[in-house]
Structures are given as C-alpha cells and as structure tokens.
Amino acid sequence: MARYTRIEVINAMMGTGMVPLFYHPDVGVGKKVLRACYDGGARLMEFTSRGDFAHEVFTELNRYALKELPGMMMGVGSVTDAASASLYMQLGANFVVTASLREDVAVVCNRRKVPYSPGCGSLTEIARAEELGCEIVKLFPGSTYGPGFVKAIKGPQPWTSIMPTGGVSTDGDNLKGWFDAGVACVGLGSQLISKETIQNGDFKGLENNVRKTLALIAKIKTSDTK
C-alpha cells in the first residue's frame, strides 16, 4: 500500500513543481536513475508502465526507494485500467497517472485515497475529473495545447490545478511560460532523463540537471509571487 498520504503527495507535487517520468526494463539502471534524481532534489518519480513485466521492475524500485531514499514518492503512469491501477497500488504506488480520463481508475484510487491525475484535453474533461476527486489533472499532450490553454482554463476556474506533460522542457523560457500561465507542476520525461544520459551512464550529469531544473522552477515560482 502507499507509504505517503494523498495530501503529502499533492504537497510534494506543488512544492517542488516537477514530476520526473521514467521507464527502463533494467532494475539496476532504474536504481541509478532514482538515486540521481533523489540526490538532485527530486522527491517524486512517475514510473511509466510500458514494458512487459513492468510491475516487477516497479516493485524492486519502490523497495529500493523505501529502504534507501527516504521521502522519495514512487508513482505509476501510463496506466490503462482499474485492474492495473489496483495492482500498482498493492505494490505501493503513491500516485497514479493515466493518458486519458478513466472513471474506473478514479473510483479505485479514491477508494484507497491515492492521488489520481488523468490526462485531460478539454474544460469538460477537466471539470469531470475534478468531480471524480482529482486534485491535479494532467494536460496531455502539453505540446498540443501550450501555456495559452492553461491560462484560458485558469480564468473561469482558478481552483483548477494542472500538470502539463509532453511539450515541457528544462529550458528556462519554456518553464517560465508554463508556470506564468498558472500550472501547479510539470511532468518531465526524456527532456530531463534522456536516452543519451542512460546510454552514457552519466548519472552525475542527470543529478546536476535535476538540481538545476528544480532551482530554476523555484526561482520562477518565487518571482511569480512578487
């Protein structure tokens, strides 16, 4: 079951402003990525469930995080149905993310008080997700909509919390555009954890990239409140 409460996870998402996304079939590589992100200051990791036996990899990574990385909150993404969500929650997932709005997933997550962030692409979907108890909705793919969409949604619905994924990079102007529009946090995958980084085993470089990105987000958020 989840080690961290729904409130703790949501606060971490909004507090750090970033959720790294990652998948690799090799547990050893996954542990190195987790450690690098953790040492860089990240306290969330969305493990994207995309490969065969992905749940077995997640199990080992979550055990590692619980033992070696205090405060690291492991969640799961690319979930497709309630059964998969239930399996990962049984394995300790602290949050669940889907590419589209799935009401069956919302029900099982609410039953366990685990945060659920569904992929939404319209005001109607966002409103329905919030009715189903979703605190932070995922804007996916973010590149299709852009910061202007977020700003437009926040006008009539200032209470809505949005996490764009896809179309977000570690570039300062890109991040500033999203946070100026009012996002709660951003999801960062290959723009943060690149294939080249993994292939070259540059985990120190990944740690520095995570630290730099988190510092940049913190600076942008601080300037936005002044």
LINKA-V471103 format. One record per residue. N is the residue number from 1. RES is the residue in three letters. NEAR is the number of other C-alpha atoms within 10 Angstrom. D_CENTER is the distance of its C-alpha to the mean C-alpha in whole Angstrom. Layout:
# LINKA-V471103
N;RES;NEAR;D_CENTER  N;RES;NEAR;D_CENTER
This chain:
# LINKA-V471103
1;MET;14;19  2;ALA;19;16  3;ARG;14;17  4;TYR;17;15  5;THR;15;16  6;ARG;19;14  7;ILE;13;15  8;GLU;14;14  9;VAL;21;10  10;ILE;16;10  11;ASN;12;13  12;ALA;20;10  13;MET;22;8  14;MET;17;11  15;GLY;14;13  16;THR;20;11  17;GLY;21;9  18;MET;23;7  19;VAL;22;4  20;PRO;22;6  21;LEU;21;6  22;PHE;21;10  23;TYR;23;13  24;HIS;19;16  25;PRO;16;19  26;ASP;10;21  27;VAL;18;20  28;GLY;13;21  29;VAL;17;19  30;GLY;21;16  31;LYS;17;18  32;LYS;18;19  33;VAL;25;15  34;LEU;27;14  35;ARG;22;17  36;ALA;22;16  37;CYS;26;13  38;TYR;21;14  39;ASP;17;17  40;GLY;21;16  41;GLY;19;15  42;ALA;26;11  43;ARG;23;10  44;LEU;24;7  45;MET;26;6  46;GLU;24;5  47;PHE;26;9  48;THR;22;10  49;SER;22;13  50;ARG;14;15  51;GLY;11;18  52;ASP;9;21  53;PHE;10;21  54;ALA;17;17  55;HIS;19;17  56;GLU;14;20  57;VAL;20;18  58;PHE;26;15  59;THR;18;18  60;GLU;16;19  61;LEU;21;16  62;ASN;25;15  63;ARG;14;19  64;TYR;18;19  65;ALA;19;16  66;LEU;16;18  67;LYS;9;21  68;GLU;11;21  69;LEU;16;18  70;PRO;11;18  71;GLY;16;15  72;MET;25;12  73;MET;25;10  74;MET;27;9  75;GLY;27;8  76;VAL;27;8  77;GLY;25;8  78;SER;19;11  79;VAL;21;13  80;THR;17;16  81;ASP;15;18  82;ALA;17;19  83;ALA;13;20  84;SER;17;17  85;ALA;26;15  86;SER;18;18  87;LEU;13;19  88;TYR;25;15  89;MET;21;16  90;GLN;13;19  91;LEU;18;18  92;GLY;22;16  93;ALA;27;12  94;ASN;29;11  95;PHE;28;9  96;VAL;27;9  97;VAL;25;8  98;THR;23;10  99;ALA;18;12  100;SER;18;14  101;LEU;22;16  102;ARG;21;17  103;GLU;15;19  104;ASP;14;20  105;VAL;25;17  106;ALA;24;16  107;VAL;15;20  108;VAL;18;19  109;CYS;22;16  110;ASN;15;18  111;ARG;9;21  112;ARG;15;19  113;LYS;17;17  114;VAL;24;14  115;PRO;25;11  116;TYR;33;10  117;SER;28;9  118;PRO;31;11  119;GLY;27;11  120;CYS;25;14  121;GLY;19;17  122;SER;13;20  123;LEU;15;21  124;THR;9;22  125;GLU;16;19  126;ILE;25;17  127;ALA;15;20  128;ARG;15;20  129;ALA;24;17  130;GLU;16;18  131;GLU;10;21  132;LEU;17;19  133;GLY;16;17  134;CYS;22;14  135;GLU;19;13  136;ILE;24;10  137;VAL;26;10  138;LYS;28;9  139;LEU;29;11  140;PHE;22;12  141;PRO;17;13  142;GLY;23;13  143;SER;13;16  144;THR;12;18  145;TYR;15;18  146;GLY;20;18  147;PRO;22;18  148;GLY;14;21  149;PHE;17;19  150;VAL;24;17  151;LYS;18;20  152;ALA;14;22  153;ILE;19;20  154;LYS;17;20  155;GLY;11;24  156;PRO;10;25  157;GLN;13;22  158;PRO;11;21  159;TRP;10;19  160;THR;20;17  161;SER;21;13  162;ILE;24;11  163;MET;26;8  164;PRO;26;9  165;THR;23;8  166;GLY;18;11  167;GLY;19;14  168;VAL;22;12  169;SER;18;14  170;THR;18;15  171;ASP;11;18  172;GLY;12;19  173;ASP;10;20  174;ASN;14;17  175;LEU;21;15  176;LYS;19;18  177;GLY;16;19  178;TRP;24;15  179;PHE;20;15  180;ASP;16;19  181;ALA;18;18  182;GLY;24;17  183;VAL;23;13  184;ALA;22;11  185;CYS;25;8  186;VAL;28;7  187;GLY;25;5  188;LEU;22;7  189;GLY;20;9  190;SER;16;13  191;GLN;16;13  192;LEU;21;12  193;ILE;22;13  194;SER;12;16  195;LYS;11;19  196;GLU;10;21  197;THR;16;20  198;ILE;16;20  199;GLN;9;23  200;ASN;8;25  201;GLY;14;23  202;ASP;14;22  203;PHE;19;20  204;LYS;17;22  205;GLY;14;21  206;LEU;23;17  207;GLU;23;17  208;ASN;16;19  209;ASN;18;17  210;VAL;24;14  211;ARG;18;16  212;LYS;15;18  213;THR;23;15  214;LEU;19;14  215;ALA;15;17  216;LEU;17;17  217;ILE;21;15  218;ALA;15;17  219;LYS;12;20  220;ILE;18;19  221;LYS;19;18  222;THR;10;21  223;SER;10;23  224;ASP;12;22  225;THR;6;23  226;LYS;5;27
